[in-house]
Amino acid sequence: MEGEDWVYPEKVKEHFLNPRNFLFGDESKFDFDATGIVGNPICGDQMKMYIKVKDDRIVDLRWKTYGCASAIASTSALSELAKGKTLDEALNISAKDIDNYLGNLPKHKFHCSVLGHEALADAIKNYREQKK
């Protein structure tokens, strides 16, 4: 919309337009150990997270989403925050941590930062179940 300002912080715009660790194309081309998937019935967003783990540490992760700019930016930010962390450290990344990293989403979009976190938690849960 011409003449209207972007209402999000610049960091949100940057992660939306240039998402980090987004899985383009066929997921079988990414060597992952576990996946997690969640959806939000209120807004219709859906998120799938793929993790690669070595020595209890997330060495790589990718994600796909059907979601809005806030969901994309939030998951992009989460992917940067989680890489290199142990599984427990990654689980402790909160939606508020993601929101702070991005410079604060509008209040009505905060729920978008929860979606990626839940997908990551589901992937970690699935990874741990496979290792039992």
RAKAJO-V645245 format. One record per residue. RES is the residue in one small letter. PSI is psi in radians with two decimals (999 if undefined). D_CENTER is the distance of its C-alpha to the mean C-alpha in Angstrom with 2 decimals. Layout:
BEGIN
RES;PSI;D_CENTER, RES;PSI;D_CENTER
END
This chain:
BEGIN
m;2.03;27.53, e;2.34;30.08, g;-0.15;30.85, e;2.48;27.90, d;2.65;25.63, w;2.21;21.85, v;0.01;21.10, y;2.78;17.82, p;2.67;17.79, e;-0.61;18.08, k;-0.59;14.93, v;-0.81;12.97, k;-0.77;15.26, e;-0.78;14.81, h;-0.51;11.03, f;-0.80;11.72, l;-0.45;14.73, n;1.17;13.62, p;2.37;9.96, r;2.44;9.44, n;0.34;9.06, f;2.40;9.02, l;1.75;11.34, f;2.41;14.45, g;-2.65;17.23, d;2.14;18.21, e;-0.37;15.86, s;-0.22;19.07, k;-0.10;19.25, f;2.17;16.39, d;1.53;17.88, f;2.76;15.44, d;-0.47;16.63, a;2.78;14.61, t;2.74;12.21, g;2.53;10.68, i;2.38;10.78, v;2.81;10.91, g;2.75;12.40, n;1.88;13.78, p;-0.35;17.49, i;-0.85;18.23, c;-0.20;16.37, g;0.01;15.89, d;2.58;12.17, q;2.48;10.89, m;2.40;7.75, k;2.27;8.50, m;2.39;7.12, y;2.23;9.97, i;2.56;11.10, k;2.18;14.36, v;2.42;16.22, k;2.27;19.53, d;0.77;21.61, d;0.37;19.03, r;2.44;16.64, i;1.89;13.38, v;-0.37;15.01, d;2.70;12.53, l;2.66;9.34, r;2.86;8.44, w;2.75;6.67, k;2.62;8.59, t;2.69;8.75, y;1.73;11.82, g;3.11;11.22, c;3.12;12.54, a;-0.70;12.18, s;-0.69;10.57, a;-0.73;7.76, i;-0.86;7.39, a;-0.73;8.05, s;-0.73;5.91, t;-0.61;2.51, s;-0.81;5.42, a;-0.80;6.71, l;-0.71;4.71, s;-0.63;5.39, e;-0.68;8.75, l;-0.57;9.34, a;-0.48;8.96, k;2.28;11.01, g;-0.17;14.57, k;2.70;14.21, t;2.90;16.08, l;-0.74;14.58, d;-0.70;16.07, e;-0.73;14.89, a;-0.67;11.20, l;-0.44;12.02, n;-0.04;13.63, i;2.05;10.80, s;2.89;11.28, a;-0.62;10.11, k;-0.65;13.14, d;-0.75;12.18, i;-0.80;9.17, d;-0.79;11.78, n;-0.74;14.40, y;-0.66;12.70, l;-0.16;12.47, g;0.35;16.02, n;1.98;15.65, l;2.77;14.62, p;2.54;17.61, k;-0.69;18.29, h;-0.07;18.11, k;0.05;14.48, f;-0.61;13.28, h;-0.40;12.33, c;-0.53;9.41, s;-0.31;7.77, v;-0.58;8.68, l;-0.87;7.19, g;-0.72;3.59, h;-0.74;6.08, e;-0.65;8.50, a;-0.71;7.17, l;-0.77;6.94, a;-0.68;10.25, d;-0.69;11.65, a;-0.73;11.22, i;-0.73;12.92, k;-0.80;15.46, n;-0.69;16.25, y;-0.83;16.70, r;-0.63;19.03, e;-0.66;20.91, q;-0.53;21.63, k;-0.14;23.01, k;999;25.47
END
